[in-house]
């Protein structure tokens, strides 16, 4: 009998935390770009001009990302490969743009931040994790 209230409390706490994660996706693409820019502004001590340029790049990337996400629904392996190459090309272009916008110290710090973000994504099993089939077939 003592376990029932504990179980009920556990279920409600899990439901509450599950709903908090859903709120994150309610932000518009523009709002996400602004927040991402503000975070970088704090971390890298950006000037106003740098902030404006980076915010514009983030907005462009968000719109391209949503278009690619819609295409990705039901694709064969060859099309997925082409989309992945396109995504990597966009990342390379973004890196070049950031190098032009930021000074050397800021750029080095940005690269360091991106590296830690990629490592966190791998730990969570995010998109950077390679898809390897386990088993003997």
C-alpha positions in Angstrom: 0.0 0.0 0.0 2.9 2.4 0.7 4.2 1.9 -2.7 1.1 3.1 -4.5 1.4 6.8 -3.5 5.1 6.6 -4.3 4.4 5.2 -7.8 1.7 7.8 -8.4 4.1 10.6 -7.5 6.8 9.1 -9.8 4.3 9.0 -12.7 3.3 12.6 -12.2 6.9 13.8 -12.0 7.7 12.0 -15.2 4.7 13.5 -17.0 5.7 17.0 -15.9 9.3 16.7 -17.2 8.1 15.2 -20.4 5.9 18.2 -21.1 8.7 20.6 -20.4 10.8 19.3 -23.2 7.9 19.7 -25.6 7.8 23.5 -24.9 11.2 23.9 -26.5 9.9 23.2 -30.0 7.2 25.9 -29.7 9.8 28.6 -30.6 9.7 30.0 -34.1 12.8 29.6 -36.3 13.4 33.3 -36.0 13.2 33.1 -32.2 15.6 30.1 -32.1 18.1 32.1 -34.3 17.9 35.1 -32.0 18.4 33.0 -28.9 21.3 31.2 -30.5 22.9 34.5 -31.5 22.4 35.9 -28.0 24.2 32.9 -26.4 27.1 33.3 -28.8 27.2 37.0 -28.1 27.6 36.3 -24.4 30.2 33.6 -24.9 32.3 35.3 -27.6 31.8 39.0 -26.6 30.5 39.9 -30.1 30.1 43.4 -31.5 26.7 44.6 -32.6 27.7 44.2 -36.3 28.9 40.7 -35.7 25.7 39.8 -33.9 23.6 41.1 -36.8 25.6 39.1 -39.4 25.6 35.9 -37.3 21.8 36.2 -36.6 21.1 36.6 -40.3 23.2 33.5 -41.0 21.4 31.5 -38.3 18.0 32.5 -39.8 19.1 31.4 -43.2 20.4 28.1 -41.8 17.1 27.5 -40.0 15.0 28.0 -43.1 17.3 25.7 -45.1 17.2 23.1 -42.4 13.4 23.0 -42.3 13.3 22.5 -46.1 15.8 19.7 -45.9 13.8 18.1 -43.0 10.7 18.0 -45.2 12.6 16.3 -48.0 14.0 13.7 -45.7 10.7 12.0 -44.9 10.8 9.0 -47.2 14.0 8.8 -49.1 16.1 6.0 -50.5 19.7 5.6 -49.5 21.1 7.5 -52.5 18.9 10.5 -51.8 19.8 10.5 -48.1 23.4 10.5 -49.1 22.9 13.5 -51.4 21.1 15.4 -48.6 23.9 14.5 -46.1 26.5 15.9 -48.6 24.4 19.0 -49.0 24.2 19.4 -45.3 28.0 19.1 -44.9 28.5 21.6 -47.7 26.2 24.1 -45.8 28.3 23.5 -42.6 31.5 24.1 -44.5 30.0 27.4 -45.9 28.8 28.4 -42.4 32.3 27.8 -41.0 33.8 30.0 -43.7 31.3 32.7 -43.0 31.9 32.6 -39.3 35.7 32.8 -40.0 35.0 36.0 -41.9 32.7 37.5 -39.3 34.7 36.6 -36.1 38.2 37.6 -35.2 40.8 34.9 -34.6 40.3 34.6 -30.9 36.5 34.5 -31.2 36.7 32.0 -34.1 39.0 29.6 -32.0 36.5 29.8 -29.2 33.6 29.2 -31.5 35.3 26.1 -32.9 35.9 24.8 -29.4 32.2 25.3 -28.6 31.1 23.5 -31.7 33.4 20.6 -30.9 31.9 20.2 -27.4 28.4 20.4 -28.9 29.2 17.6 -31.3 30.6 15.5 -28.6 27.4 16.0 -26.5 25.4 15.0 -29.5 27.3 11.8 -29.9 26.8 10.9 -26.2 23.1 11.4 -26.5 22.9 9.3 -29.6 22.1 12.3 -31.7 22.5 12.8 -35.4 26.3 12.6 -35.3 26.3 9.0 -34.1 27.2 6.6 -36.9 24.5 4.0 -37.8 26.1 0.6 -37.4 24.0 -2.5 -37.5 24.8 -4.8 -34.6 24.6 -8.5 -35.1 26.0 -11.1 -37.4 24.0 -10.5 -40.6 
